[in-house]
Amino acid sequence: MKRLSGKCFCGVVEYAVEDAFVYAANCHCSDCRRTTGSAFKPFAGIPREKLTLVKGSDGLLIYGNAENHDAHCGTCGSLLYSLVREARWVHVAMGTLVDAPAIRPTHHIFVGSKAPWHEITDDLPQYEGHKL
């Protein structure tokens, strides 16, 4: 299986992840907007064991608890991934990938709370909350 590399803005934290993402989406919820400073967060989901921290694990800033949290670089603040679903899955922030993954976002979620100044202009399906 092909491995992809990813890192934060300053390079203190680096990770490797299998190019075996199960799903990918663009999340427009207010939490994702605030943590990224952007209109939405493109993310790709994968079982937790398929992501490995290569460098800088002691430099992570964890926001949340052991089973559900956002992992940021403690130096530059980049959001690298979110641990979700009782810590079984990781949502990799696609903007931190150095290598291009095979997957692309297939839908938009939480468009019911999207930024009012942002217009979605693609033809991907849109869901008010989580995709069912």
C-alpha positions as CSV (number, residue, x, y, z in Angstrom):
1,M,0.0,0.0,0.0
2,K,1.3,3.4,-0.9
3,R,2.1,5.7,2.0
4,L,1.5,9.4,2.0
5,S,3.4,12.0,4.0
6,G,1.9,15.0,5.7
7,K,3.2,17.8,8.0
8,C,2.3,21.0,9.7
9,F,3.2,24.4,8.5
10,C,6.5,24.7,10.4
11,G,7.6,21.1,9.9
12,V,7.8,20.2,13.6
13,V,5.2,17.5,13.3
14,E,5.2,15.0,10.4
15,Y,3.0,11.9,9.8
16,A,2.7,9.1,7.4
17,V,-0.7,7.6,6.4
18,E,-1.7,4.8,4.0
19,D,-3.4,5.9,0.8
20,A,-6.4,3.8,1.8
21,F,-8.9,6.5,2.9
22,V,-12.4,5.2,3.2
23,Y,-14.3,8.5,2.7
24,A,-13.6,12.2,2.2
25,A,-15.8,15.2,2.6
26,N,-15.8,19.0,3.0
27,C,-17.1,19.9,6.4
28,H,-18.8,23.3,6.8
29,C,-19.6,23.1,10.6
30,S,-18.7,26.1,12.7
31,D,-16.1,24.1,14.7
32,C,-14.2,23.1,11.5
33,R,-14.4,26.6,10.2
34,R,-13.0,28.0,13.5
35,T,-10.2,25.5,13.8
36,T,-9.0,25.9,10.2
37,G,-9.8,29.6,9.8
38,S,-11.3,28.7,6.4
39,A,-14.8,28.3,4.9
40,F,-14.7,24.5,5.3
41,K,-12.3,21.7,6.2
42,P,-11.6,19.0,3.5
43,F,-10.9,15.8,5.4
44,A,-10.3,12.2,4.6
45,G,-11.3,9.4,7.0
46,I,-9.2,6.3,7.8
47,P,-8.9,3.7,10.6
48,R,-6.6,5.1,13.3
49,E,-3.9,2.4,13.0
50,K,-3.2,3.5,9.4
51,L,-1.8,6.9,10.5
52,T,1.7,7.1,12.1
53,L,3.4,10.1,13.6
54,V,6.9,10.2,12.2
55,K,8.2,13.2,14.0
56,G,7.1,15.6,16.7
57,S,4.5,13.6,18.6
58,D,5.7,15.3,21.8
59,G,5.0,18.7,20.1
60,L,1.3,18.0,19.6
61,L,-1.4,20.2,21.1
62,I,-4.4,18.0,21.8
63,Y,-7.8,19.8,22.1
64,G,-10.5,17.4,23.4
65,N,-10.3,14.1,25.2
66,A,-8.7,10.7,24.6
67,E,-11.5,9.4,22.4
68,N,-12.4,12.5,20.4
69,H,-9.9,15.4,19.8
70,D,-8.2,17.7,17.3
71,A,-4.4,17.3,17.1
72,H,-2.6,20.5,16.3
73,C,1.1,21.3,16.0
74,G,2.0,23.0,19.4
75,T,4.4,25.4,17.6
76,C,2.5,26.7,14.5
77,G,-1.0,25.6,15.4
78,S,-1.7,23.7,12.2
79,L,-4.7,21.3,12.5
80,L,-3.3,17.9,11.4
81,Y,-6.1,15.5,12.2
82,S,-9.1,14.8,14.3
83,L,-9.5,11.6,16.3
84,V,-13.2,10.5,16.0
85,R,-15.7,7.7,16.5
86,E,-14.4,6.5,20.0
87,A,-10.8,6.9,18.8
88,R,-11.2,4.3,16.1
89,W,-10.9,6.7,13.1
90,V,-8.8,9.6,12.1
91,H,-10.0,12.5,9.9
92,V,-6.9,13.8,8.2
93,A,-7.0,17.5,7.3
94,M,-6.3,17.1,3.6
95,G,-4.5,20.4,3.4
96,T,-1.6,19.0,5.5
97,L,-0.9,16.2,3.1
98,V,2.4,16.6,1.2
99,D,1.5,13.8,-1.3
100,A,-1.7,13.7,-3.3
101,P,-4.2,11.0,-2.1
102,A,-6.2,8.9,-4.5
103,I,-9.4,10.0,-2.9
104,R,-11.2,13.3,-3.4
105,P,-14.1,14.8,-1.3
106,T,-17.4,13.3,-2.5
107,H,-19.8,15.5,-0.6
108,H,-20.3,18.6,1.6
109,I,-21.6,18.1,5.2
110,F,-23.1,20.6,7.7
111,V,-24.0,23.0,5.0
112,G,-26.8,24.1,7.3
113,S,-24.2,26.0,9.3
114,K,-21.9,27.0,6.4
115,A,-20.3,30.5,6.4
116,P,-22.8,32.9,5.0
117,W,-20.1,34.6,2.9
118,H,-19.1,31.3,1.2
119,E,-20.9,29.9,-1.9
120,I,-20.5,26.3,-2.8
121,T,-20.0,26.2,-6.5
122,D,-19.3,22.5,-7.3
123,D,-21.9,19.8,-8.0
124,L,-21.1,17.6,-5.1
125,P,-24.1,16.5,-2.9
126,Q,-24.8,18.7,0.1
127,Y,-26.1,17.6,3.4
128,E,-27.6,19.8,6.2
129,G,-25.8,17.7,8.8
130,H,-23.9,14.4,8.7
131,K,-24.3,12.3,5.5
132,L,-26.8,9.5,6.2
